[in-house]
Amino acid sequence: MIPIEYFGIIPVEFGAIAEIIGDYKAPRDKISKLEKTGSVIRLKKGLFVISPDLSKEKLSTELIANHLLGPSYISMESALSYYGLIPERVYTIRSATIKRSKSFTTPISTFEYLTVPECYFPIGIKNEIIDNSFAFLIGSPEKALCDLILTTANLRIQSKKAMETYLHKDLRIDFSQEPTWDLEIIEKCIERGRKKNELKILYETLKS
């Protein structure tokens, strides 16, 4: 029998665990016992991850987020924090999706998904490969900013000065960490996204 730590940190569905734990008449009861002993962690109905105490590997909240709801990619404050562009540690992992907005509260973290237009969704997504071991989808810094503007209710920015205040004081972005912005990504977001005026102001602000 293959040990369940074989799965490592990759989120795994119920059927895959049931297949690997051997010939049990009631695999659901066995998996329930594994959950109670802390060997596996339930992320949502039918989806689990092996405990890091068992796998001896650090869990990736970004990888978990991609698996909890797809298609989706890490974005907004979570992406900005990942890139080291904002000082605050992010406790809710936020992602963009074309599906209905949703959130999951798990023993690992809270995962929030916000809806963006389907035609806008593919712009600026990166496949981040970690140690040649696993990969997850994350929005570029530019896309994360655009997503944040699009999904923040009642955010209306009407001038370059107001945008500078938003970026520097509200988000506290460390611009020394990202000296060169890919403005082409923002241009594409302007073409396909909402809040075109705000995104145009963002473009002009980062361009200067």
ZIPETA-V878358 format. One line per field, one symbol per residue. psi: psi as a letter, one per 40 degrees, with the letter a starting at -180 (. if undefined). Layout:
psi->???
//
This chain:
psi->hhidedebehhiidddddddeaghdgddddddddddeedihhdihehiihhddddfihihddddddddhiiiihabddddddefeidihhdhhhiiieiihiihhiedihhhhihiiddddehfhihhhhffdiiihiiiddddddddddehiehhheiddddddddddddfhgeeegdhigdddddddddeaafdddddddddddd.
//
